[in-house]
């Protein structure tokens, strides 16, 4: 086999030309494209990194906002619970006060009704007792029962100072009209006894009229010019009834 330098030289020249052509028309454009692509990729990576950072910041902001919203919501819930608790306590307290007020009013009304019923019952008992006493005394009263009251009248006049006794009669010393009212009629002997005893205490210049009033039950009413002396069971029962009403009310 023969080696040809000219063929080798031509082939070498062709190879160099090919290398130059490839370098000029293929390598540089491809290199530029690769460089531009790398730059685009780098920019894309940078942008992606920036977007990632922005997304991370946005995520953190969203988390912060969400955390703030949760905290605000919890705060509002706590405040609402506190307000509800305060309102509930206020309502309960008002209900308790109203219940106490109603209870006190009811107790006061019941106490007033009890006192009123007790007073009515007491007054009824006093009235019945008084009426019963009057009826019993009226049934047992006889004419001679008036005579003991003469002793009470005489004893009263004897204990009265003379100057006070003198005021019972007119000052001019004239005749004095006296009315002796008894529950039952006095017979002649009893009337004579009354005249004698009164004359000894009040003087002999007396004009005595004897009257009868069954409402007195028993006893007498001595009507003088300047005074009226009561010694009878009707007035005694009325006084007893008054004292019972005034001093012994039930509680």
Steps between C-alpha positions, in 0.01 A plus 500: 500500500643838396479799737423829332598812677288702273195301588590525868553872465170546320318290760669694781406823329144380461491402869631838610253672275227284648618584850503869417157481344364307795660744741375800314156392394407234761700526822461875556126502434454190713722652770304821483176306517629296793625814675171673439317191617716484814430866558128442452516202732696706756248781472217248528667346806553847649140594426385167636709554812357852534148369447571225750624759749195714424278198539671418828456855619140493384454171681650650815280805463197278448599294804549820698162632381342165577663495840383856560152407385500199731628713787240769427229237471609343829510846656151574373382160626657564841347849515163362393524229766598761760208722395265202504628401844451855630156523341407157636614602849307826467185319388539245779554778755199694373293181506618430855419854613160482331435160660605640840276801443203282404571271795527794742181652360323166528625450855404856592156457344454166676610658828261791448219259416586289804502805726174625347340157542631477856368847581163418347486175693610677818242774454236238430599309814491819708164589355361154566642496853359845569159410359501175695592684820227757440242227434604298804497807723161602363360156572629485856419862585219558751373811665708459813819485296492879467538549877873411519573782256370746760797398712736577211342842448518580873860379525595713198338810651661436840848479346450817295643818660231732634593782261471264205170368630371857530566555128244231417212724618393859418695771685192704599392238754159457337321177439696245300330269253660155485402207278572145612471261205512125568468192279205374703233692687568572868229431756396754762743377763795511258408849381478621863840350571650679198347835609637469853852407398524767227359766733772426757773561239348765277263683730130477582390752236477235227232410254563144385329341201526124448513367143546159339727402205529122433798565270711558812469122570568565867605802704420869493572834333493796736428821310599811699476866395872512414601136461388153401616203707485157335497182706349235273595184321432640152773762534729250673461254212558778244816606685620139518434458127693818424795393714506158333504659156770747596739293710462133408510489122635163374830491311 
